[in-house]
Amino acid sequence: MSGIALIIAFVIAVILMIVAISKFKIHPFLSIMGVSLLLGLAAGIPLVDKTGADGTVTQGLANVIGAGFSGTFTSIGIVIILGALIGTILECTGAAFKLADMVIKLVGKKRPQLAMLLMGWVVSIPVFCDSGFVILNPIRKALVKRTAVSSVSMTIALSAGLYISHVFIPPTPGPIAAANTLGIGNNLLLVMGLGVIASILPLTAGYFYAKYIGKKVKAADEADQEEVAKSYEEIVAEYGKLPNGFMSLAPIIVPILFMALGSVASMAKWTGPLYDVCSFLGTPIIALAIGVIFGIILMAMAGKMKNFYDVTNDTLKTVGPILFVTAAGGVLGRVISVSGMVEYITSNAGYLQAIGIFFPFLLAAILKSAQGSSTVALTTTAGIMAPLMNVLGLATPVLSALTVMAIGAGAMTVSHANDSYFWVVTKFGEMSTEDGYKTQTVCTLILGVSAMVGIFLLSLIF
């Protein structure tokens, strides 16, 4: 199967998956894996490995499924475990409550969604949005308990803030790769500046949508009104004594700083031992492992080291389902990429060239929705756009940077079941899969469209 028939099969597969999960209550893991298998068979992926006449090996369906599953664990599995462990430590020591209290003092009780939105936007400039959500989730949960604000609104505000800077602002790898491909890799300051400007409309839209959807959808971790009604002193008494601000922040901020250092080393093209050390420490797994060390110190200071084994065990029980569903999403993405759908979309990109700055947006949105990865959508679309920049009249530095922004806007549109970020947000936000579509998927559509409106207006000015 190829071409339009393959795209139709993909649409049917997504519909089947949604119906299986929401109507028939089949577990998301089984639903996604089953749909991935059926789509692979329909797409004509061979049952076993095949060697072509030129010696190239085409993976069999079983190996494609295995590669998609293991690939997701490789990229994000340990990150989720370590990030969740940090979160559990912050909760059991009272550090998460301390951080929530610090945020409230900074922005006030009436604007916690705005705090999460902007916090996520800043953190995701050097850090992948998946890692950023796992790292900041303890603060989100503590703020929900502290202010009684909607858990869903806080989840979507945090998700939106993280996602926007993830696709727009270097040193996140996607925008850097797109800028280099389009010939403005030496002008990253321009890309960063326009990324900040392009963030304004989607940040605004994300904030208001988060507040709106929080009134319509409820999560499993909504605040208990009786608990919120407790006085500050009563809550502090339950923890004994809250840790100080620096130690509460260290397990979160230290990994972020190390990841930022790794990004700076890569962007500045450092060489030698200095680059090796910075790059090593900036790897999310290592950075978060250092964060866990600070968390252990925090537990020792709180006199709770005797609980560390149970804390770790409980964390692994919690993240297990999240890991498996996320990995299943990776399987679906892998099946789609092997099926030839991306190549078909790429080869027929010429039909969209007449629409100017909207062309990279639509192409990236199609690729994003089809295969799940924003970074892949960014880099693939940039590669297609590179030889077309002169034809489309987008070859000036400013318009090239705006093209990177348009690609980024498309790379947000939309996040659904084949995207690991969808499952991170949905599961850590304690929402059902159906509610994940109502919240995360719809929000990313709004973010992408609103961002593209702003980018189009900027293209008229420049």
ChimeraX attribute file (.defattr): number of C-alpha atoms within 10 A of each C-alpha:
attribute: neighborCount
match mode: 1-to-1
recipient: residues
	/A:1	15
	/A:2	16
	/A:3	14
	/A:4	12
	/A:5	13
	/A:6	20
	/A:7	20
	/A:8	11
	/A:9	18
	/A:10	21
	/A:11	13
	/A:12	14
	/A:13	20
	/A:14	19
	/A:15	12
	/A:16	15
	/A:17	22
	/A:18	21
	/A:19	15
	/A:20	19
	/A:21	19
	/A:22	15
	/A:23	10
	/A:24	9
	/A:25	11
	/A:26	15
	/A:27	13
	/A:28	24
	/A:29	18
	/A:30	16
	/A:31	19
	/A:32	29
	/A:33	21
	/A:34	18
	/A:35	21
	/A:36	28
	/A:37	19
	/A:38	14
	/A:39	22
	/A:40	26
	/A:41	16
	/A:42	17
	/A:43	22
	/A:44	14
	/A:45	22
	/A:46	15
	/A:47	14
	/A:48	13
	/A:49	15
	/A:50	13
	/A:51	11
	/A:52	9
	/A:53	7
	/A:54	6
	/A:55	8
	/A:56	9
	/A:57	11
	/A:58	16
	/A:59	18
	/A:60	16
	/A:61	21
	/A:62	15
	/A:63	14
	/A:64	25
	/A:65	23
	/A:66	16
	/A:67	17
	/A:68	20
	/A:69	24
	/A:70	16
	/A:71	16
	/A:72	21
	/A:73	18
	/A:74	12
	/A:75	13
	/A:76	20
	/A:77	20
	/A:78	17
	/A:79	23
	/A:80	25
	/A:81	22
	/A:82	27
	/A:83	30
	/A:84	25
	/A:85	27
	/A:86	28
	/A:87	25
	/A:88	20
	/A:89	27
	/A:90	28
	/A:91	18
	/A:92	17
	/A:93	24
	/A:94	24
	/A:95	33
	/A:96	27
	/A:97	27
	/A:98	23
	/A:99	23
	/A:100	22
	/A:101	20
	/A:102	13
	/A:103	19
	/A:104	18
	/A:105	10
	/A:106	12
	/A:107	13
	/A:108	13
	/A:109	17
	/A:110	11
	/A:111	14
	/A:112	23
	/A:113	28
	/A:114	22
	/A:115	23
	/A:116	28
	/A:117	26
	/A:118	17
	/A:119	18
	/A:120	27
	/A:121	27
	/A:122	18
	/A:123	24
	/A:124	27
	/A:125	26
	/A:126	26
	/A:127	29
	/A:128	21
	/A:129	28
	/A:130	22
	/A:131	24
	/A:132	26
	/A:133	28
	/A:134	21
	/A:135	28
	/A:136	22
	/A:137	24
	/A:138	26
	/A:139	23
	/A:140	26
	/A:141	23
	/A:142	22
	/A:143	29
	/A:144	25
	/A:145	22
	/A:146	23
	/A:147	20
	/A:148	18
	/A:149	22
	/A:150	25
	/A:151	28
	/A:152	31
	/A:153	30
	/A:154	27
	/A:155	29
	/A:156	29
	/A:157	33
	/A:158	30
	/A:159	31
	/A:160	32
	/A:161	30
	/A:162	28
	/A:163	29
	/A:164	32
	/A:165	30
	/A:166	32
	/A:167	31
	/A:168	31
	/A:169	30
	/A:170	25
	/A:171	25
	/A:172	22
	/A:173	22
	/A:174	25
	/A:175	30
	/A:176	25
	/A:177	21
	/A:178	29
	/A:179	27
	/A:180	18
	/A:181	20
	/A:182	23
	/A:183	15
	/A:184	22
	/A:185	18
	/A:186	12
	/A:187	14
	/A:188	19
	/A:189	13
	/A:190	16
	/A:191	27
	/A:192	21
	/A:193	14
	/A:194	20
	/A:195	24
	/A:196	15
	/A:197	16
	/A:198	28
	/A:199	24
	/A:200	15
	/A:201	19
	/A:202	25
	/A:203	24
	/A:204	18
	/A:205	18
	/A:206	28
	/A:207	24
	/A:208	16
	/A:209	20
	/A:210	28
	/A:211	19
	/A:212	13
	/A:213	18
	/A:214	21
	/A:215	13
	/A:216	13
	/A:217	16
	/A:218	17
	/A:219	19
	/A:220	11
	/A:221	16
	/A:222	17
	/A:223	20
	/A:224	12
	/A:225	12
	/A:226	8
	/A:227	13
	/A:228	16
	/A:229	14
	/A:230	11
	/A:231	10
	/A:232	11
	/A:233	8
	/A:234	12
	/A:235	18
	/A:236	14
	/A:237	11
	/A:238	10
	/A:239	16
	/A:240	12
	/A:241	13
	/A:242	18
	/A:243	22
	/A:244	12
	/A:245	13
	/A:246	11
	/A:247	17
	/A:248	22
	/A:249	19
	/A:250	19
	/A:251	29
	/A:252	26
	/A:253	17
	/A:254	16
	/A:255	27
	/A:256	25
	/A:257	17
	/A:258	25
	/A:259	26
	/A:260	25
	/A:261	21
	/A:262	26
	/A:263	23
	/A:264	19
	/A:265	20
	/A:266	18
	/A:267	17
	/A:268	11
	/A:269	9
	/A:270	14
	/A:271	10
	/A:272	7
	/A:273	9
	/A:274	11
	/A:275	18
	/A:276	15
	/A:277	13
	/A:278	20
	/A:279	22
	/A:280	17
	/A:281	22
	/A:282	26
	/A:283	20
	/A:284	25
	/A:285	23
	/A:286	19
	/A:287	24
	/A:288	31
	/A:289	21
	/A:290	20
	/A:291	26
	/A:292	23
	/A:293	14
	/A:294	22
	/A:295	26
	/A:296	19
	/A:297	15
	/A:298	24
	/A:299	22
	/A:300	14
	/A:301	13
	/A:302	18
	/A:303	11
	/A:304	14
	/A:305	15
	/A:306	10
	/A:307	12
	/A:308	15
	/A:309	10
	/A:310	11
	/A:311	16
	/A:312	18
	/A:313	11
	/A:314	13
	/A:315	20
	/A:316	17
	/A:317	10
	/A:318	16
	/A:319	20
	/A:320	14
	/A:321	14
	/A:322	22
	/A:323	25
	/A:324	19
	/A:325	24
	/A:326	28
	/A:327	30
	/A:328	31
	/A:329	29
	/A:330	31
	/A:331	27
	/A:332	30
	/A:333	26
	/A:334	24
	/A:335	25
	/A:336	23
	/A:337	17
	/A:338	18
	/A:339	21
	/A:340	19
	/A:341	24
	/A:342	20
	/A:343	15
	/A:344	15
	/A:345	17
	/A:346	17
	/A:347	11
	/A:348	10
	/A:349	17
	/A:350	12
	/A:351	9
	/A:352	13
	/A:353	16
	/A:354	11
	/A:355	11
	/A:356	16
	/A:357	23
	/A:358	20
	/A:359	23
	/A:360	28
	/A:361	26
	/A:362	22
	/A:363	26
	/A:364	29
	/A:365	28
	/A:366	21
	/A:367	27
	/A:368	28
	/A:369	22
	/A:370	25
	/A:371	25
	/A:372	31
	/A:373	20
	/A:374	29
	/A:375	22
	/A:376	16
	/A:377	28
	/A:378	34
	/A:379	25
	/A:380	21
	/A:381	30
	/A:382	27
	/A:383	17
	/A:384	18
	/A:385	26
	/A:386	18
	/A:387	13
	/A:388	16
	/A:389	17
	/A:390	11
	/A:391	12
	/A:392	15
	/A:393	12
	/A:394	20
	/A:395	19
	/A:396	14
	/A:397	15
	/A:398	18
	/A:399	17
	/A:400	23
	/A:401	28
	/A:402	25
	/A:403	30
	/A:404	35
	/A:405	33
	/A:406	31
	/A:407	35
	/A:408	37
	/A:409	34
	/A:410	34
	/A:411	36
	/A:412	34
	/A:413	27
	/A:414	28
	/A:415	27
	/A:416	24
	/A:417	28
	/A:418	27
	/A:419	24
	/A:420	25
	/A:421	26
	/A:422	25
	/A:423	28
	/A:424	24
	/A:425	24
	/A:426	25
	/A:427	21
	/A:428	19
	/A:429	25
	/A:430	19
	/A:431	22
	/A:432	17
	/A:433	21
	/A:434	14
	/A:435	18
	/A:436	25
	/A:437	20
	/A:438	14
	/A:439	25
	/A:440	27
	/A:441	19
	/A:442	17
	/A:443	28
	/A:444	28
	/A:445	18
	/A:446	20
	/A:447	28
	/A:448	25
	/A:449	20
	/A:450	21
	/A:451	28
	/A:452	25
	/A:453	17
	/A:454	18
	/A:455	25
	/A:456	18
	/A:457	10
	/A:458	16
	/A:459	15
	/A:460	7
	/A:461	7
	/A:462	10
